[in-house]
Amino acid sequence: MLPGKNFCSCAAAAVAALFAPAALADGMLDLSGETVEWVIPFSETGGSAKWANFYAPLLSDALPGNPTIVVKFMPGAGSTKGANWFQDQEYADTNGTLIFGSSGSTQFPYLLGDPRVRYEYGDWHVVLASGTGGVAYLPPDLAAKMDGMDASALRDTDFIYGSQGATRLDLVPLLAWEMLGLNVEPVFGIKGRGDGRLMFERGEANIDYQTSSSYLSGVMPLIEAGTAVQMMSWGALDADGNVVRDPTFPDMPTFKEVCEATDGCETSGEKWDAWKAFFIAGFPAQKMVFLPNGASEEAIATYSAAFDAVKARADFAEISANRLGKYPQITGAGAAAALDSATNVPAEAKAFVINWLQERYGVSLN
């Protein structure tokens, strides 16, 4: 054989080996040719949609066999419709091709014992927990009434807010605005926070909040156009459990700072403790990915490894910060611990919120 031909043959073999699919690791699913359905129990306009659509192509690249990931939206009853549906799915019937995206608005009804809840987080298998933040914003004319971080001058305004429901993640802003002494009347029944933003844009609401991913993509253009002005973020937690500035919005005051600057708003006592407990349950592990009841160890390992691989991408920190914000993306034992913190609140905080919901909105959970 001529030397040149031998060299070309070896080079071709090397290139082929370089781009050949990696051998399937032991204990992993092969999802070649499969379609994975990722169910989101909200409309396609909100933060959960943006989170799932961000992850879907990255997850497809990372899973063995590179399956197609299809995000399916199943809104209704503040996300309990989709969660109840997922509870009825068995892994044996899905064979690793069904995952579910939960949010704080799914966790809160569970925490509060909402009678519409038929799902049990203990039956599901978490493979990713995503932290996030939230930002409240106002029309420019109302934002101009604030004196720095002091919101007292807004107390003579009648606010309208598009809400998914008082037992959903919306209880965090609703309770915060009440603590500031604001008169905020919620219009219940929207299917996703993106629908609340659309109400704000149409002038049907004059106060709103969005989780960070929706704020970055949907509200920042309004800020830049001068049709909305940031009011405050909910903040983030430091290592000691204190509320500090959100790392995605370090120049924005937190609710804690605005509360401290506003006469009559207290950052101690049972109301503050309840707000903080539900903030912790709803935001540091605000969105999670689950496999259904009965998922095999093989499936759990496959999806956990895939999300680990996504996080290990050289470009992940940059692209996730731009789309989701600068928050922890947690897998493995950390995800299980995050799930525990997101589905448990102190009994005193739960009792306070249940009583507040009854007195303020006539919502009975007994």
SVG drawing of the C-alpha trace seen along z (x, -y; Angstrom):
<svg xmlns="http://www.w3.org/2000/svg" viewBox="-65 -62 70 64">
<polyline fill="none" stroke="black" stroke-width="0.4" points="0.0,0.0 1.3,-3.5 2.2,-5.7 -0.1,-8.4 -3.1,-6.1 -2.3,-4.6 -2.1,-8.1 -5.5,-9.1 -7.1,-5.9 -5.9,-6.4 -6.9,-10.1 -10.4,-9.2 -10.8,-6.6 -9.7,-9.1 -12.2,-11.7 -14.9,-9.1 -14.1,-8.1 -14.1,-11.7 -17.6,-12.3 -19.1,-8.9 -21.8,-8.9 -20.3,-8.0 -21.0,-4.5 -24.1,-4.4 -23.0,-4.4 -24.1,-1.6 -27.4,-2.3 -28.5,-5.0 -31.5,-5.1 -31.1,-5.2 -33.6,-7.8 -32.6,-7.6 -35.6,-8.3 -37.8,-9.2 -39.9,-12.3 -39.8,-13.6 -42.8,-15.5 -42.1,-18.3 -45.4,-19.4 -45.7,-22.9 -48.9,-23.6 -49.1,-27.2 -49.7,-29.2 -47.0,-29.8 -46.5,-33.5 -44.9,-33.2 -41.6,-32.5 -42.1,-28.7 -42.5,-28.7 -39.3,-30.7 -37.4,-28.5 -38.5,-25.2 -37.9,-26.6 -34.4,-27.7 -33.5,-24.2 -35.3,-22.0 -32.6,-22.2 -29.8,-21.9 -31.4,-18.9 -31.9,-17.3 -28.2,-17.7 -27.2,-16.2 -29.6,-13.1 -28.3,-9.9 -29.7,-9.5 -30.6,-13.2 -34.4,-12.9 -36.7,-15.6 -38.0,-17.6 -41.5,-19.0 -42.7,-21.5 -46.5,-21.1 -48.5,-23.7 -51.4,-22.5 -52.7,-25.6 -55.7,-25.6 -56.7,-26.1 -53.4,-28.0 -51.3,-25.0 -53.1,-22.3 -54.8,-20.9 -51.5,-20.0 -50.0,-18.8 -53.0,-16.5 -52.7,-15.1 -49.0,-14.4 -49.8,-12.6 -51.9,-10.1 -49.1,-9.2 -47.0,-6.1 -43.4,-5.8 -44.1,-2.3 -46.5,-4.0 -44.0,-6.7 -40.7,-4.9 -38.6,-8.0 -40.3,-10.2 -42.3,-12.4 -41.1,-15.1 -42.9,-17.8 -42.0,-21.4 -43.3,-22.6 -43.3,-26.2 -43.9,-28.1 -47.5,-28.4 -47.7,-24.6 -45.9,-24.3 -48.0,-26.8 -51.4,-25.1 -49.7,-21.9 -48.2,-23.7 -51.5,-25.3 -53.7,-22.2 -55.7,-23.5 -58.6,-21.0 -58.0,-21.0 -54.6,-19.4 -54.4,-15.7 -50.7,-15.5 -48.0,-14.4 -44.5,-15.7 -43.2,-12.7 -44.3,-10.4 -42.2,-12.3 -38.4,-12.3 -36.7,-15.7 -33.8,-16.0 -33.3,-19.7 -34.1,-22.7 -33.8,-26.2 -33.7,-29.3 -35.2,-32.6 -36.2,-36.0 -39.0,-38.4 -39.5,-42.1 -42.4,-44.4 -42.9,-47.3 -45.2,-50.3 -46.3,-52.8 -44.0,-55.8 -46.5,-58.2 -47.0,-56.1 -43.4,-55.2 -42.6,-59.0 -44.7,-59.3 -42.3,-57.2 -39.8,-59.1 -36.7,-57.1 -37.6,-53.7 -40.5,-55.1 -43.8,-53.8 -46.1,-55.8 -47.2,-58.2 -48.7,-55.3 -51.3,-54.6 -53.9,-56.9 -53.8,-54.9 -56.3,-52.2 -54.2,-49.4 -55.4,-46.6 -53.3,-43.4 -53.8,-40.4 -53.4,-37.3 -53.4,-33.6 -54.9,-33.2 -54.2,-34.1 -53.0,-30.6 -50.4,-30.6 -47.0,-32.3 -48.9,-35.6 -49.4,-35.5 -45.8,-36.8 -46.5,-40.1 -50.0,-40.4 -48.8,-40.1 -45.8,-42.4 -48.0,-45.1 -50.4,-44.9 -47.5,-45.2 -46.6,-48.4 -50.2,-49.7 -51.1,-49.7 -54.6,-49.1 -54.2,-46.4 -57.2,-44.7 -56.4,-41.4 -58.3,-40.2 -58.1,-36.5 -58.1,-33.8 -55.2,-34.5 -53.4,-31.4 -49.9,-32.6 -47.8,-35.6 -47.3,-36.6 -51.0,-37.2 -50.6,-39.6 -47.9,-41.5 -50.2,-41.7 -52.9,-43.3 -50.3,-45.8 -49.3,-46.6 -53.0,-47.1 -53.6,-49.4 -55.9,-47.0 -53.6,-46.7 -51.3,-49.3 -49.1,-47.1 -47.4,-43.8 -44.6,-41.5 -42.7,-38.9 -40.2,-36.2 -36.7,-37.0 -36.8,-35.2 -40.0,-36.9 -38.8,-40.3 -35.6,-40.0 -37.4,-39.1 -40.8,-40.7 -40.5,-43.7 -37.0,-45.0 -38.3,-46.2 -41.0,-48.1 -38.4,-49.7 -36.3,-50.7 -39.3,-52.1 -40.2,-54.2 -43.6,-52.5 -42.7,-50.8 -40.4,-51.5 -39.0,-49.0 -40.3,-49.2 -38.3,-46.5 -37.1,-42.9 -38.1,-40.3 -34.4,-39.8 -32.3,-36.7 -31.0,-34.8 -27.4,-34.9 -25.6,-32.0 -27.1,-33.1 -30.6,-33.2 -30.9,-37.0 -32.7,-38.8 -30.2,-40.6 -30.1,-42.1 -30.9,-39.8 -27.6,-39.0 -29.4,-39.5 -30.6,-43.0 -27.9,-44.3 -28.8,-47.9 -32.5,-47.4 -33.8,-47.7 -35.4,-44.7 -38.8,-44.5 -37.1,-44.4 -35.4,-47.8 -38.6,-49.3 -40.5,-48.1 -37.8,-49.5 -38.1,-52.9 -41.9,-53.0 -43.6,-54.1 -45.8,-51.3 -44.1,-48.4 -42.2,-46.1 -39.5,-43.6 -40.1,-41.6 -43.1,-39.9 -45.5,-37.3 -46.5,-39.0 -42.8,-39.4 -42.0,-35.9 -44.9,-34.5 -43.8,-36.6 -40.2,-35.4 -41.1,-31.8 -43.2,-31.7 -40.6,-33.7 -38.1,-31.1 -40.5,-28.3 -41.3,-30.0 -38.1,-31.4 -34.8,-29.8 -36.1,-26.6 -38.9,-28.1 -38.9,-25.8 -38.2,-22.0 -38.1,-19.2 -39.6,-15.8 -39.9,-12.3 -43.3,-10.6 -44.2,-8.1 -42.3,-4.8 -39.4,-6.2 -36.5,-3.8 -33.1,-4.4 -31.9,-4.3 -34.2,-7.1 -33.3,-9.3 -29.6,-8.8 -30.0,-9.6 -31.8,-12.9 -29.6,-13.9 -26.5,-13.3 -28.0,-15.2 -28.7,-18.3 -25.2,-18.0 -23.8,-18.0 -25.9,-21.1 -24.5,-22.9 -21.0,-21.9 -21.2,-23.5 -18.5,-26.2 -21.2,-28.7 -23.8,-27.8 -23.1,-30.6 -23.3,-33.3 -26.4,-32.0 -28.3,-31.1 -27.6,-34.5 -29.0,-36.3 -32.1,-34.2 -32.8,-33.0 -30.8,-35.4 -27.9,-34.6 -29.4,-31.8 -28.4,-28.3 -29.3,-25.4 -29.2,-22.4 -29.1,-18.6 -28.6,-15.4 -28.7,-15.5 -28.9,-19.3 -32.1,-19.2 -33.6,-16.8 -32.7,-19.2 -34.1,-22.2 -37.4,-20.2 -37.6,-19.7 -37.2,-23.4 -39.7,-24.3 -42.4,-22.0 -42.2,-22.7 -42.9,-25.9 -43.1,-26.6 -46.5,-25.8 -46.8,-29.3 -46.3,-30.8 -48.8,-28.4 -51.4,-29.2 -50.9,-32.9 -51.3,-32.7 -54.4,-30.5 -56.0,-32.9 -55.0,-35.9 -56.3,-34.3 -59.7,-33.7 -59.9,-37.3 -58.5,-39.2 -59.9,-37.2 -62.5,-34.8 -60.5,-31.8 -61.2,-28.9 -58.7,-26.0 -60.3,-24.1"/>
</svg>
